[in-house]
Amino acid sequence: MRYFLELAYNGTKYHGWQRQPNAITVQEVVEDALATLLRKKIAIVGAGRTDAGVHAKQLMAHFDISMPIDETQLVYKLNALLPQEIVITSVREVLEEAHARFDAISRSYIYKVTLKKDPFAFGGSYYVKKTLDLDAMNKAASMLLNYTNFKCFSKSKTDVKTYNCTIMNALWKQEGQQVIFAITANRFLRNMVRAIVGTLLEIGEGKLEIEALHDIIESEDRGKAGYSVPAHGLYLTEVAYPNTIYKK
């Protein structure tokens, strides 16, 4: 039987999602909790991996077990056992062939930028001192929807079969003293969102012209794009699936 776990976490203390031999990760902590409660080693497969320091408001993962489980009780017991930085939102049975990574139809992220020094936003947003041209940043963001190859925003030496992604939405909005970038795509490359945000911030600061974004994307050269913003302002917010994968 296969189940989907829906979870959220503050990534500050963790070296990303994916299990690593010499560093604590979210996947390791959740797998250890499941093993304790279900009394057997459980391997979970995530919808993707977040880098060290990145947060998730929603991430999905699947695991297999030979017997039916009480979904509500498992959520309760996992949350009692897990550290406060990790929360299990739901456990749902899915079709045997459902896959947390391959069946996802879209993924959404936000990136938080703070325009005013704020001790309460320090750990969850990136402080930018300079004045930003939000209109220019949004004009540039809308241009992303016209492209599919985003090699220029991918981490170097990444082993992928394709650099193509379909971006459905990319928009900046202001909320008080914060500007928040929201982006949705069918898939993302490693470091892609952070590199896009860094490039758009350079446009907002007047360091790059809006039209320069065309040349950057078409160059397929990471060195032509802007800097990669810090991880602590990035949040995975949603991983979407077709309803047909769920059993009930």
Buried (B, 14 or more C-beta within 10 A) or exposed (E): EBBBBBBBBBBBBBBBBBBBEEEEBBBBBBBBBBEEBBEEEBEBBBBBBBBBBBBBBBBBBBBEEEEEBEBEEBBEBBBEBBEEBBBBBBBBBBEEEBBBBEBBEBBBBBBBBBBEEBEEBEEBBBBBEEEBBEEBBBBBBEBBEEBBBBBBBBBEEEEEEEBBBEBEBBEBEEEEEBBBBBBBBBBBBBBBBBBBBBBBBBBBBEEBEBEBBBEBBEEBEBEBBBEBBBBBBBBBBBBBBEEEBEEE
